[in-house]
Amino acid sequence: MPENDDITDVWARAVDILTESGDIGGAQRAFIRLTRPLGAVDGTLLLAVPSDFAKDFLETRARVALTEALTEAFGAAVRFAVTVDPTLEETSPRVPSAETPDDAPAPPTPQETRAAARRASAVAEADAARLNPKYTFETFVIGSSNRFAHAAATAVAESPARAYNPLFIYGGSGLGKTHLLHAIGHYARSLDPSVRVRYVNSEEFTNDFINSIRDDKAEAFQRRYREVDVLLIDDIQFLQGKEQTMEEFFHTFNTLHNANKQVVITSDLAPKQLNGFEDRMRSRFEWGLLTDVQPPDLETRIAILRKKANNENLEIDDAVLSYIASRISTNIRELEGALIRVTAFANLNRQPVDESLAVMVLKDFITDTDGEDITPTLIMGQTADYFSVSIDALCSADRSRVLVNARQIAMYLCRELTELSLPKIGQLFGGRDHTTVMHANRKIREQMAEKRSTFNQVTELTNRIKQKARTGG
Ligand SMILES: Nc1ncnc2c1ncn2[C@@H]1O[C@H](COP(=O)(O)OP(=O)(O)OP(=O)(O)O)[C@@H](O)[C@H]1O
């Protein structure tokens, strides 16, 4: 986080990124223009807006897009908190006034910044949970493959630290572990808004820990993870081999557990199979409840697709959903990817989504993936080639239109075709934050349904990548 002096510059950059992304509509930009950055406290940027209405807008409709833009502008994960300052309405240069430059708001004094920090700290608390609004129990489909994990997750959210502690959920990629973690956080907070929840992927935890040592901020780091009621830690397997971080996590875990605070952990493997973890750590993972998630059966896959379609207001025949569900069986992320492609194609061509269209669109997408070895290097190499750019440029900070598009497509394909986590993908693309990858992913999904060129680029590249992987690269 830069010094407060630089905050105005970085804020201006974030506003540019946000505007360029097209995520915020014309009328809504007024809210952004009225927003003033006040300063930074503990990784949280404090923003002031003139009304509750504007605050509500930033915190709900604009939350994801703004967080992503800020993170990109700062070059590190950033949260924001919003405070209402009615005097901004009069002082904001809504109508630029060349004659009265003195009307421009004066930069806040240190006292004002501190006061705003105090006012905003409650908001920052809510922000710190970092939960994806889409991953709730309402959007989670229950089937025999995840019934037990779902029940355990609900029990933990209803009575943190009193049902099972820790709750350890394990299973293959794309089977809903992250979704369940976030759902626990949402539900626990809906039952008791004062519950302090924090979600973190173990790779972010590692980076945060390393940065805290570098910046001599160990205390703030410990506060972040120890002063919570529910700690949700995703993909614990990534701590493997990171001795110091593991040690830190061990103490975090003990502190929370001793203080009767809930810990929920996910992993790709059961504790016993987690190599590179000390026995004392593995045995703690088994103190509470272990539960796995399995690949969903056909009925559950169809139900998941139906729910996704309903949530997106898409009208799709059951025959189409059955067809997609019958062809993709192991990974729910891939199942969603197939649905997106089919509906994007139908939308672009103004055609109804029927089975023959699904068969046609997915003919290359659904291939026997056995033996395929799709690596991020392969994806980056093929994407760079396709757009006639270099891999270095893909990973650089260059934000020219061609590169932004190529980079976002490559990130999207890494997410869809490999099992890499969001932070890992961000790291591969020049040390970007995981929210940048999330943004790219969403952007390309949306663009595929709106721009034929994007749809074609993604389809063509997927085919090339799968082809290369099949023939051994
Ligand atoms: N039972 C379910 N109902 C609805 N959607 C689901 C369900 N299970 C998974 N999904 C969706 O599938 C996608 C992948 O799930 P998620 O990211 O939670 O998987 P994961 O097990 O954490 O994978 P990874 O180990 O790769 O991080 C998400 O979009 C999620 O919403």
The ligand as an SDF file (V2000), in Angstrom:
LIG
                    3D

 31 33  0  0  0  0  0  0  0  0999 V2000
  -22.9550  -28.4040   -5.6470 N   0  0  0  0  0  0  0  0  0  0  0  0
  -22.7820  -27.3260   -6.3940 C   0  0  0  0  0  0  0  0  0  0  0  0
  -23.8110  -26.5480   -6.7450 N   0  0  0  0  0  0  0  0  0  0  0  0
  -23.6530  -25.4730   -7.5410 C   0  0  0  0  0  0  0  0  0  0  0  0
  -22.4590  -25.0740   -8.0450 N   0  0  0  0  0  0  0  0  0  0  0  0
  -21.3910  -25.8000   -7.7180 C   0  0  0  0  0  0  0  0  0  0  0  0
  -21.4720  -26.9400   -6.8730 C   0  0  0  0  0  0  0  0  0  0  0  0
  -20.2330  -27.4670   -6.7360 N   0  0  0  0  0  0  0  0  0  0  0  0
  -19.4120  -26.6710   -7.4330 C   0  0  0  0  0  0  0  0  0  0  0  0
  -20.0820  -25.6660   -8.0240 N   0  0  0  0  0  0  0  0  0  0  0  0
  -19.5270  -24.6180   -8.8810 C   0  0  0  0  0  0  0  0  0  0  0  0
  -18.4250  -25.1550   -9.5920 O   0  0  0  0  0  0  0  0  0  0  0  0
  -17.3610  -24.2140   -9.7010 C   0  0  0  0  0  0  0  0  0  0  0  0
  -16.0990  -24.8050   -9.0940 C   0  0  0  0  0  0  0  0  0  0  0  0
  -16.2960  -24.9940   -7.7030 O   0  0  0  0  0  0  0  0  0  0  0  0
  -15.1870  -24.5900   -6.6050 P   0  0  0  0  0  0  0  0  0  0  0  0
  -14.3420  -23.4780   -7.1100 O   0  0  0  0  0  0  0  0  0  0  0  0
  -15.8840  -24.4030   -5.3160 O   0  0  0  0  0  0  0  0  0  0  0  0
  -14.3410  -25.9160   -6.6110 O   0  0  0  0  0  0  0  0  0  0  0  0
  -13.1180  -26.3630   -5.7130 P   0  0  0  0  0  0  0  0  0  0  0  0
  -13.4650  -27.7220   -5.2230 O   0  0  0  0  0  0  0  0  0  0  0  0
  -12.8140  -25.3350   -4.6910 O   0  0  0  0  0  0  0  0  0  0  0  0
  -11.9550  -26.4530   -6.7790 O   0  0  0  0  0  0  0  0  0  0  0  0
  -10.3570  -26.1650   -6.6110 P   0  0  0  0  0  0  0  0  0  0  0  0
   -9.8490  -27.2550   -5.7390 O   0  0  0  0  0  0  0  0  0  0  0  0
   -9.8730  -26.2770   -8.0340 O   0  0  0  0  0  0  0  0  0  0  0  0
  -10.2100  -24.8090   -6.0290 O   0  0  0  0  0  0  0  0  0  0  0  0
  -17.8340  -22.9790   -8.9510 C   0  0  0  0  0  0  0  0  0  0  0  0
  -18.3240  -22.0440   -9.8800 O   0  0  0  0  0  0  0  0  0  0  0  0
  -18.9640  -23.4780   -8.0680 C   0  0  0  0  0  0  0  0  0  0  0  0
  -19.9420  -22.4840   -7.8460 O   0  0  0  0  0  0  0  0  0  0  0  0
  1  2  1  0
  2  3  1  0
  2  7  2  0
  3  4  2  0
  4  5  1  0
  5  6  2  0
  6  7  1  0
  6 10  1  0
  7  8  1  0
  8  9  2  0
  9 10  1  0
 10 11  1  0
 11 12  1  0
 11 30  1  0
 12 13  1  0
 13 14  1  0
 13 28  1  0
 14 15  1  0
 15 16  1  0
 16 17  2  0
 16 18  1  0
 16 19  1  0
 19 20  1  0
 20 21  2  0
 20 22  1  0
 20 23  1  0
 23 24  1  0
 24 25  2  0
 24 26  1  0
 24 27  1  0
 28 29  1  0
 28 30  1  0
 30 31  1  0
M  END
$$$$
